[in-house]
Amino acid sequence: MLILVCLMINAVGFCQDWNTDFDTAKKQATAANKNILLVFSGPEWCENCTKLDELVWASPEFRAEAEKSWVLLRADFHQKKGMPEPFDVNDIKVILAEKFNRDGFFPFIVLLDKYGRKLNKVGYENLDTAQEYVSMFRRLSNN
């Protein structure tokens, strides 16, 4: 059963070591000397988030580059901003949003250094291939 669940989750790209804990991501990034790619997503209500799940995060191109270059951190918001979702102000995704995504953009990608300091950011871009996104994320690392 666990294998089946992982296979279903893998279809949207989550079996590739997406962290949901900021401290864990920073520890991994420091140990591996990698930057952190933080993704703010609204998988149930954000159409462009779903597009990125299917086109980018699940792609072999992204997975290969992420393995080499980034520690992955994901903050999923299951209800749209302004909707009555009970939330805990101590929830790490809320803390991350307060620090890195105060305007509540979705999807929103923030590149952090291994210590968790913001290096660069980008919103949704209507690109055609996973490779174009990977190239864009690489450019974020070089600016």
C-alpha positions, 0 to 999 in steps of 0.5 A: 500500500505504501508503494502505491501511495508513493507512486501516486504522489510521485505523479505530481513530483513529491517523492523527490525529497520535498521538505516541508520543514525549514530547519530541516531544509537548512540543515540539508542545504548546509551539509550539501552546500546547496541553495534552497528552492522554496515553492509556495503552492496552492495545489487544490485551487491554483491552476498555475500551481497545478501546471507547475506540478505536472510540467516541472516538478514531476519532470526528469529534467527538474529532478536531475537538476534539483538533485545536483543544485537545490534542497527543495522546500514546499509550502502548500496552502490548501485554501485560497488567501482570504478564505476561512482556513483555520491556521496556526500562526506557528505553522512553518508554512505561515511563518515562511509566507510571512517572511518570503511571500507577504503578498500571497502570490501563488505559485511563487518560487524563492531561492534561498542560500543554505542559511535561509537568506533570500537570494532571488524570487520569481512568480509564475512564468508561462514557459513551455518546457521543464527545461526552460524552468530549470534554466530560469532557476539556474539564472536565479542562482547566478544573479 
